Amino acid sequence: MHTELNASGNSARQTQGNTAYQPMPSATTPGQSCKQVELALEKLDAWIEGEKFQGWDPHDALNSTLLRRLTLGSRVLGILWLQLLKRSPFNFRPLLGVAKGYNPKAMGLFLATYAQKYLSTHQRTQLERVRFFSDWLIQQATPGYAGHCWGYNFDWPNRGFFAPAGTPTIVNTAYIALSFLSAEPALKCLVNLAGTATQDKAWSERKVVGLLDVEALSVARGACEFILRDLNVLRLSADESCFSYTPIDRRFVHNANLMGAWLLSAVYARTGEDDLATSAKAAARFTVVRQNADGSWPYGISKADQWVDNFHTGFVLIALKRIAKHLQTVEFDSMISKGYQFWKERMFFANSVPKYYPDRIYPIDIHCVAQAILTFLEFADIDPGALKQADEVCQWSIENLQDSEGFFHYQIRRGYRVRIPYMRWGQAWMQLALTRLIHRSSMESWVNVAQASG
């Protein structure tokens, strides 16, 4: 018999043998819910800021000189070491010399999050953080490509290829560029303040490296050039194509393909360049026609990539919905609806616990939690129950995955828990999800008050 522990380490439930963990939905009332989410976010903010936005990652094993040597140049051995550290309940990274670091994807998430925080609070400290993230990202873009692009701060051996540290990916590049676009109102405030800094000694002593010379749209447009000119493309026809994950591979993955298409469509909506719309629509068509009969999408097109999981499905759904909006098309509506119904009905236990795969609960992963909240928020305009379900997922995660120190645990696996606080994978995504949930809930409250008083 083993005992399942909650986030604080207290006994939550006992199970025998191989009986699956049966997590229970939160019993928190709506009034308690808002306060609980705000408190959880305050604790998470304090922890992230205390770490100075640096941390470990589930895939950073080869930042250890020892483990890198022990791979003997083999991608398979690299994957083995990565998986051992990733699944271990003990964090061996300090012993193996894996230092905490800035992760470009996490920095893009922080840019989007703190821009939203600034627009909600108008606090100067939040704007200073927006400046820090935007400057860092512009300075750390991978050189030698057609436009702005970003990779990871670690070597990444995976099923399809080996990507040395810094190799730009379509996912990182698209998401960071989209974060620049979403942060544009805050970035404009930053530039305006820098322009009047002669009246403010504290600001006059700072140099805004990036945004005085490079606008958010310019960054995003440059990232489009990387996607269009540097990636490999599987082109089946003029109306159907798929982008590779990086410039050095030919692994064609649906969520990555659509992240690139989302960025192309978002920039098209600003510039009106028809070639961006054409490429975005061709990529979207490639993925929608490969939807499974039950509404799901496999991870990729190869035989080894036919699994279906929770958070990648969420990526696909949000990207398709945004692409359709930017291109002003209803062509993908039925596929989006079918995919959303599959995801909502098959990817959750008791409505509030995200499963990793459709057919089993384990592992319960913090990335699935964060993406579930964001996906429900995205579909709240067409699903009346989505906001409530986003809140239920959030409440469950706070009660079962948030540590007393403020960070969120990585996974609950069968028989044990991995408490390691991965910065990109868990903390940055959850911070964005909680920030957006509070913002959306506040908007809903104002609407309800206005309707009640109307």
C-alpha positions as CSV (number, residue, x, y, z in Angstrom):
1,M,0.0,0.0,0.0
2,H,1.2,3.5,-0.7
3,T,0.0,6.9,0.4
4,E,-0.7,9.7,-2.0
5,L,0.5,13.0,-0.6
6,N,-0.9,16.4,-1.3
7,A,1.3,19.5,-2.1
8,S,2.1,20.2,1.6
9,G,3.1,16.6,2.1
10,N,0.1,15.5,4.1
11,S,-1.7,12.3,3.5
12,A,-4.5,12.8,1.0
13,R,-5.6,9.3,0.1
14,Q,-4.4,5.8,0.4
15,T,-4.4,3.3,-2.4
16,Q,-3.5,-0.3,-2.6
17,G,-1.3,-2.2,-5.0
18,N,-1.6,-0.8,-8.5
19,T,-5.0,0.8,-8.0
20,A,-4.9,4.1,-9.8
21,Y,-4.8,7.4,-7.9
22,Q,-8.4,8.7,-7.8
23,P,-8.1,12.5,-7.4
24,M,-11.2,14.3,-6.2
25,P,-12.4,17.6,-7.6
26,S,-12.1,20.8,-5.5
27,A,-15.0,21.6,-3.1
28,T,-14.1,25.3,-3.1
29,T,-17.0,27.7,-3.5
30,P,-17.0,30.5,-6.1
31,G,-16.4,33.2,-3.5
32,Q,-13.4,31.4,-2.0
33,S,-12.1,30.6,-5.5
34,C,-11.2,34.1,-6.6
35,K,-9.3,34.8,-3.3
36,Q,-7.6,31.4,-3.5
37,V,-6.4,32.0,-7.0
38,E,-5.1,35.5,-6.2
39,L,-3.3,34.2,-3.1
40,A,-1.8,31.3,-5.1
41,L,-0.5,33.7,-7.8
42,E,1.0,36.0,-5.2
43,K,2.9,33.1,-3.7
44,L,4.0,31.9,-7.2
45,D,5.1,35.4,-8.2
46,A,7.2,35.8,-5.0
47,W,8.9,32.4,-5.7
48,I,9.6,33.1,-9.3
49,E,10.9,36.6,-8.6
50,G,13.0,35.3,-5.7
51,E,14.6,32.9,-8.2
52,K,15.3,35.9,-10.5
53,F,13.5,34.1,-13.3
54,Q,16.2,31.4,-13.6
55,G,15.7,27.7,-13.1
56,W,16.0,24.1,-14.2
57,D,14.1,22.4,-17.0
58,P,12.9,18.8,-17.5
59,H,15.2,18.5,-20.6
60,D,18.4,20.1,-19.3
61,A,20.3,16.9,-18.3
62,L,23.0,17.5,-20.9
63,N,24.0,20.8,-19.3
64,S,25.9,18.5,-17.0
65,T,29.5,18.1,-18.4
66,L,29.6,14.6,-16.9
67,L,26.4,13.4,-18.4
68,R,27.3,15.0,-21.8
69,R,30.5,13.0,-21.8
70,L,28.7,9.8,-20.8
71,T,26.4,10.0,-23.9
72,L,29.5,9.1,-25.9
73,G,28.1,11.1,-28.7
74,S,24.9,9.0,-28.9
75,R,21.5,10.6,-29.2
76,V,19.9,7.5,-27.7
77,L,22.1,7.7,-24.6
78,G,21.4,11.4,-24.3
79,I,17.7,10.6,-24.3
80,L,18.3,8.0,-21.6
81,W,20.0,10.4,-19.3
82,L,17.4,13.0,-20.0
83,Q,14.6,10.7,-19.1
84,L,16.3,9.4,-15.9
85,L,16.6,12.9,-14.5
86,K,13.2,13.9,-15.8
87,R,11.4,11.1,-14.1
88,S,13.4,11.0,-10.9
89,P,11.7,12.2,-7.7
90,F,15.1,13.4,-6.5
91,N,16.8,16.4,-8.1
92,F,20.4,15.3,-8.9
93,R,21.1,18.5,-10.9
94,P,23.1,20.3,-8.2
95,L,25.3,17.2,-7.8
96,L,25.8,16.8,-11.6
97,G,26.7,20.5,-12.1
98,V,23.5,21.5,-13.9
99,A,23.1,25.2,-13.1
100,K,19.9,27.2,-13.1
101,G,19.6,29.4,-16.2
102,Y,17.4,31.7,-18.2
103,N,15.2,29.8,-20.7
104,P,14.2,31.7,-23.8
105,K,10.7,30.1,-23.9
106,A,10.2,31.0,-20.2
107,M,11.4,34.5,-20.8
108,G,8.8,34.9,-23.6
109,L,6.1,33.6,-21.2
110,F,7.2,36.1,-18.6
111,L,7.1,38.9,-21.2
112,A,3.4,38.1,-21.9
113,T,2.5,37.7,-18.3
114,Y,4.2,40.8,-16.9
115,A,2.8,42.9,-19.8
116,Q,-0.7,41.8,-18.7
117,K,0.2,42.5,-15.1
118,Y,1.3,46.1,-16.0
119,L,-1.8,46.8,-18.0
120,S,-3.9,45.7,-15.1
121,T,-2.0,47.5,-12.3
122,H,0.1,50.2,-14.0
123,Q,2.8,49.5,-11.6
124,R,6.2,50.8,-12.7
125,T,8.0,47.7,-11.3
126,Q,6.0,45.5,-13.7
127,L,7.0,47.7,-16.6
128,E,10.6,47.5,-15.6
129,R,10.3,43.7,-15.8
130,V,8.8,43.9,-19.3
131,R,11.8,46.0,-20.3
132,F,14.1,43.3,-18.9
133,F,12.4,40.4,-20.7
134,S,12.1,42.2,-24.0
135,D,15.8,43.4,-24.0
136,W,17.0,40.0,-23.0
137,L,15.1,38.2,-25.7
138,I,16.3,40.6,-28.4
139,Q,19.9,40.3,-27.3
140,Q,19.7,36.5,-27.0
141,A,18.1,35.7,-30.4
142,T,20.0,33.1,-32.3
143,P,22.2,34.8,-34.9
144,G,22.7,33.7,-38.5
145,Y,19.1,33.3,-39.6
146,A,16.7,35.3,-41.7
147,G,15.0,36.8,-38.8
148,H,14.6,36.8,-35.0
149,C,14.5,33.2,-33.7
150,W,15.1,31.4,-30.4
151,G,16.0,27.9,-29.2
152,Y,16.7,26.4,-25.8
153,N,19.6,26.9,-23.3
154,F,20.4,23.2,-23.4
155,D,21.3,20.4,-25.8
156,W,18.0,18.6,-26.7
157,P,18.1,14.9,-27.8
158,N,14.7,13.8,-28.8
159,R,13.0,11.0,-30.7
160,G,13.5,12.6,-34.1
161,F,16.9,14.5,-33.9
162,F,19.5,16.1,-31.8
163,A,19.4,19.9,-31.4
164,P,22.4,21.6,-29.9
165,A,21.8,24.4,-27.4
166,G,20.6,27.5,-29.2
167,T,19.2,25.7,-32.2
168,P,16.1,27.8,-33.0
169,T,12.7,26.0,-33.0
170,I,9.5,27.0,-34.6
171,V,7.6,26.7,-31.3
172,N,9.9,28.9,-29.3
173,T,10.2,31.5,-32.1
174,A,6.5,31.7,-32.7
175,Y,5.5,31.9,-29.1
176,I,8.1,34.5,-28.2
177,A,7.1,36.6,-31.3
178,L,3.4,36.3,-30.3
179,S,4.4,37.4,-26.8
180,F,6.0,40.5,-28.3
181,L,2.7,41.3,-30.1
182,S,0.6,40.7,-27.0
183,A,2.9,42.8,-25.0
184,E,2.9,45.7,-27.5
185,P,0.7,48.1,-25.4
186,A,3.0,47.8,-22.5
187,L,6.1,48.0,-24.7
188,K,4.7,51.3,-26.2
189,C,4.3,52.6,-22.6
190,L,7.9,51.6,-22.0
191,V,9.2,53.5,-25.1
192,N,7.1,56.6,-24.1
193,L,8.5,56.6,-20.6
194,A,12.0,56.2,-22.0
195,G,11.3,59.2,-24.3
196,T,10.5,61.4,-21.3
197,A,13.3,60.0,-19.1
198,T,15.1,63.3,-18.9
199,Q,12.5,64.2,-16.3
200,D,13.0,61.0,-14.4
201,K,16.6,60.3,-13.1
202,A,15.8,56.7,-12.4
203,W,14.8,56.1,-16.0
204,S,17.4,58.4,-17.6
205,E,20.1,56.1,-16.1
206,R,18.6,53.1,-17.9
207,K,19.1,52.3,-21.6
208,V,16.2,50.5,-23.3
209,V,18.3,48.3,-25.6
210,G,15.6,46.8,-27.8
211,L,12.4,48.6,-28.1
212,L,13.6,52.1,-28.8
213,D,15.0,50.8,-32.1
214,V,13.0,47.6,-32.8
215,E,9.2,47.6,-32.5
216,A,7.2,44.5,-31.5
217,L,5.7,44.1,-35.0
218,S,9.2,44.2,-36.5
219,V,10.3,41.4,-34.2
220,A,7.3,39.3,-35.1
221,R,7.8,40.0,-38.8
222,G,11.4,39.0,-38.6
223,A,10.4,35.7,-36.9
224,C,8.1,35.1,-39.9
225,E,11.1,35.3,-42.2
226,F,12.8,32.7,-40.1
227,I,9.8,30.4,-40.5
228,L,9.4,31.0,-44.2
229,R,13.0,30.9,-45.2
230,D,15.0,28.8,-42.7
231,L,12.7,25.9,-41.9
232,N,12.2,22.8,-44.0
233,V,8.8,22.5,-45.5
234,L,6.8,19.4,-46.5
235,R,4.8,20.7,-49.4
236,L,2.1,18.3,-50.6
237,S,0.3,20.9,-52.8
238,A,-0.1,24.6,-53.1
239,D,-2.9,24.4,-50.5
240,E,-1.2,22.0,-48.0
241,S,2.2,22.2,-46.3
242,C,3.9,21.6,-43.0
243,F,6.9,23.4,-41.3
244,S,9.7,21.4,-39.7
245,Y,10.5,21.8,-36.0
246,T,14.0,23.3,-36.6
247,P,16.2,24.1,-39.6
248,I,18.2,20.9,-39.0
249,D,15.4,18.3,-39.0
250,R,12.5,17.0,-41.0
251,R,10.2,16.0,-38.1
252,F,6.8,17.3,-38.9
253,V,4.7,17.9,-35.8
254,H,1.2,19.4,-35.8
255,N,1.3,21.7,-32.8
256,A,4.6,23.1,-34.0
257,N,3.3,23.6,-37.5
258,L,0.3,25.5,-36.2
259,M,2.3,27.7,-33.9
260,G,4.2,28.9,-36.9
261,A,0.9,29.4,-38.8
262,W,-0.6,31.3,-35.9
263,L,2.3,33.8,-36.0
264,L,2.0,34.2,-39.8
265,S,-1.7,34.8,-39.5
266,A,-1.3,37.3,-36.7
267,V,1.3,39.3,-38.6
268,Y,-0.9,39.1,-41.7
269,A,-3.7,40.6,-39.7
270,R,-1.5,43.6,-39.0
271,T,0.3,44.0,-42.4
272,G,-2.1,42.6,-44.9
273,E,0.7,40.6,-46.7
274,D,-1.1,37.9,-48.7
275,D,1.8,35.5,-48.8
276,L,1.7,35.3,-45.0
277,A,-2.0,34.4,-45.1
278,T,-1.4,31.8,-47.9
279,S,1.3,30.1,-45.9
280,A,-0.7,30.1,-42.7
281,K,-3.8,28.6,-44.4
282,A,-1.8,25.9,-46.1
283,A,-0.2,24.9,-42.8
284,A,-3.6,24.9,-41.1
285,R,-5.1,22.7,-43.8
286,F,-2.2,20.2,-43.5
287,T,-3.1,19.6,-39.9
288,V,-6.9,19.8,-40.0
289,V,-7.1,17.1,-42.7
290,R,-5.1,14.8,-40.5
291,Q,-7.5,14.9,-37.6
292,N,-8.5,11.5,-36.3
293,A,-12.1,10.3,-36.6
294,D,-12.7,10.8,-32.9
295,G,-11.6,14.5,-33.2
296,S,-8.1,14.1,-31.8
297,W,-4.8,14.9,-33.5
298,P,-1.7,12.8,-33.3
299,Y,1.5,14.5,-32.1
300,G,3.1,14.2,-35.6
301,I,2.9,12.5,-38.9
302,S,5.5,9.7,-38.5
303,K,4.6,6.3,-37.1
304,A,6.6,7.1,-34.0
305,D,4.6,10.2,-33.4
306,Q,1.0,8.9,-33.4
307,W,0.3,9.4,-29.7
308,V,-2.4,11.9,-28.5
309,D,-1.8,14.0,-25.4
310,N,-3.5,16.7,-23.4
311,F,-1.4,19.9,-23.7
312,H,-0.3,19.4,-27.3
313,T,-4.0,19.1,-28.2
314,G,-4.6,22.3,-26.3
315,F,-1.9,24.0,-28.4
316,V,-3.5,22.8,-31.6
317,L,-7.0,24.0,-30.6
318,I,-5.9,27.5,-29.6
319,A,-3.7,27.9,-32.6
320,L,-6.4,26.9,-35.0
321,K,-9.0,29.2,-33.4
322,R,-6.6,32.1,-33.6
323,I,-5.6,31.3,-37.2
324,A,-9.3,31.3,-38.2
325,K,-9.9,34.6,-36.4
326,H,-6.9,36.3,-38.0
327,L,-7.7,35.0,-41.5
328,Q,-11.4,35.7,-41.0
329,T,-12.4,32.2,-42.2
330,V,-14.9,29.6,-41.1
331,E,-13.2,26.8,-43.0
332,F,-11.8,25.2,-39.9
333,D,-14.8,25.7,-37.5
334,S,-16.2,22.2,-37.6
335,M,-12.8,20.6,-37.0
336,I,-12.1,22.9,-34.1
337,S,-15.5,22.1,-32.6
338,K,-14.9,18.4,-33.0
339,G,-11.4,18.6,-31.5
340,Y,-12.6,20.7,-28.6
341,Q,-15.3,18.2,-27.7
342,F,-12.8,15.3,-27.8
343,W,-10.4,17.2,-25.6
344,K,-13.0,18.3,-23.1
345,E,-14.7,14.9,-22.9
346,R,-11.7,12.6,-23.0
347,M,-8.8,14.5,-21.4
348,F,-10.1,15.0,-17.9
349,F,-10.9,13.0,-14.8
350,A,-13.9,14.3,-12.8
351,N,-13.9,17.4,-15.0
352,S,-11.0,19.1,-13.1
353,V,-8.0,16.8,-13.3
354,P,-6.1,16.8,-16.6
355,K,-5.1,13.4,-17.8
356,Y,-1.9,13.2,-19.9
357,Y,-3.3,10.7,-22.3
358,P,-7.0,9.9,-23.2
359,D,-6.8,6.4,-21.7
360,R,-5.0,6.9,-18.4
361,I,-4.6,9.4,-15.7
362,Y,-0.8,9.2,-15.0
363,P,1.3,11.2,-15.1
364,I,-0.7,14.2,-13.8
365,D,1.5,17.0,-15.2
366,I,1.6,20.7,-14.3
367,H,2.0,21.7,-18.0
368,C,-1.3,19.9,-18.8
369,V,-2.9,21.9,-15.9
370,A,-1.7,25.3,-17.2
371,Q,-2.6,24.5,-20.8
372,A,-6.0,23.3,-19.8
373,I,-6.7,26.6,-18.0
374,L,-5.6,28.6,-21.0
375,T,-7.5,26.4,-23.4
376,F,-10.8,26.8,-21.5
377,L,-10.2,30.5,-21.3
378,E,-9.8,30.6,-25.1
379,F,-13.0,28.8,-25.7
380,A,-15.1,30.6,-23.0
381,D,-16.7,32.8,-25.8
382,I,-18.3,29.7,-27.3
383,D,-18.6,27.3,-24.4
384,P,-20.7,28.7,-21.5
385,G,-19.2,26.1,-19.1
386,A,-15.5,26.7,-20.0
387,L,-14.7,29.5,-17.5
388,K,-16.2,27.4,-14.7
389,Q,-14.1,24.4,-15.7
390,A,-11.0,26.5,-16.0
391,D,-11.6,27.6,-12.4
392,E,-12.2,24.0,-11.3
393,V,-8.9,22.8,-12.9
394,C,-7.1,25.8,-11.2
395,Q,-8.6,25.0,-7.8
396,W,-7.6,21.4,-8.0
397,S,-4.0,22.3,-9.0
398,I,-3.7,24.8,-6.1
399,E,-4.9,22.2,-3.6
400,N,-2.9,19.3,-4.9
401,L,0.2,20.6,-6.8
402,Q,1.2,23.9,-5.3
403,D,4.0,23.7,-2.7
404,S,4.0,25.7,0.5
405,E,6.9,27.6,-0.9
406,G,4.8,28.9,-3.8
407,F,6.0,26.9,-6.8
408,F,4.1,24.0,-8.5
409,H,5.2,20.4,-8.5
410,Y,6.1,18.9,-11.8
411,Q,4.2,15.6,-11.8
412,I,2.2,13.1,-9.8
413,R,3.3,9.7,-11.1
414,R,2.0,6.2,-10.2
415,G,3.3,5.7,-6.7
416,Y,5.3,8.9,-6.3
417,R,5.5,12.6,-6.8
418,V,8.1,14.8,-8.6
419,R,8.3,18.0,-6.7
420,I,11.1,19.6,-8.7
421,P,10.2,23.2,-9.6
422,Y,10.9,23.4,-13.3
423,M,10.8,27.1,-14.3
424,R,9.7,26.9,-18.0
425,W,7.6,23.8,-17.9
426,G,5.6,24.5,-14.7
427,Q,6.1,27.9,-13.1
428,A,6.1,30.2,-16.2
429,W,3.1,28.5,-17.7
430,M,1.1,28.5,-14.5
431,Q,1.9,32.1,-13.8
432,L,0.5,33.0,-17.2
433,A,-2.5,30.8,-16.7
434,L,-3.4,32.2,-13.3
435,T,-2.8,35.8,-14.4
436,R,-5.1,35.4,-17.4
437,L,-7.7,33.5,-15.3
438,I,-7.8,36.3,-12.7
439,H,-8.1,38.9,-15.5
440,R,-10.9,37.1,-17.2
441,S,-12.8,36.5,-14.0
442,S,-12.5,40.2,-13.1
443,M,-13.9,41.1,-16.5
444,E,-16.8,38.7,-15.9
445,S,-17.5,40.2,-12.5
446,W,-17.6,43.7,-14.0
447,V,-20.0,42.5,-16.7
448,N,-22.3,40.9,-14.1
449,V,-22.3,44.1,-11.9
450,A,-23.1,46.2,-15.0
451,Q,-25.9,43.9,-16.0
452,A,-27.3,43.8,-12.4
453,S,-27.3,47.6,-12.2
454,G,-28.5,48.2,-15.7
